[in-house]
């Protein structure tokens, strides 16, 4: 039993050490491949054309300062209004989501941009308690080691923005035929609207609801 406990302890140390090392490396090195990219390429979903794009994903890393300044504003306004104030978890939104669930309303997520980034870069999709626990662990690590600007940079380069479309540069090129730096305020808002359902919502061909939602997001983004 003592030998087994020692082995388990060393395995735990190895896992913690390797995870911290990975976070430190990605603090400086671009994230070129994520687990979701691999999963989608191996097991694509959606229509035939979407599956074809997922097998040959589009992704090109660009630094945050080479993106339109409206892009981070758009995702904060749409996805995580308290991003620059919380430390990885928005407990106010979590409580609201739990209360709505107790009242029988439509369930909605309360994941922050930090949590989504941790999941995108280090984990897989799913709702198990093990994955959620690992997500919380990696969220704490990236908040402590990366900081907000790096989290935003990785998020905007790794998030799925359509079938086989990953990151702001690929989305800008595919949907609007421009570079990420050239995205307009409205285009950034439309991309942000699509993020909760990137395989169903097309920023280049928005529905009336998407247009209304984009207008709302645009107002929250400010003007300077």
Secondary structure, 3 states (H helix, E strand, C coil): CHHHHHHHHHHHHHHHHHHHHHHHHHCCCCCCCCHHHHHHHHCCCCCHHHHHHHHCCEECCCCHHHCCHHHHHHHHHHHCCCCCCCCCCCHHHHHHHHHHHHCCCCCCCCCCHHHHHHHHHHCCCCCCHHHHHHHHHHHHHHHHHCCHHHHHHHHHHHCEEECCEECHHHHHHHHHCCCHHHCCHHHHHHHHHHHHHCCCCCHHHCCHHHHHHHHHHHHHCCCC
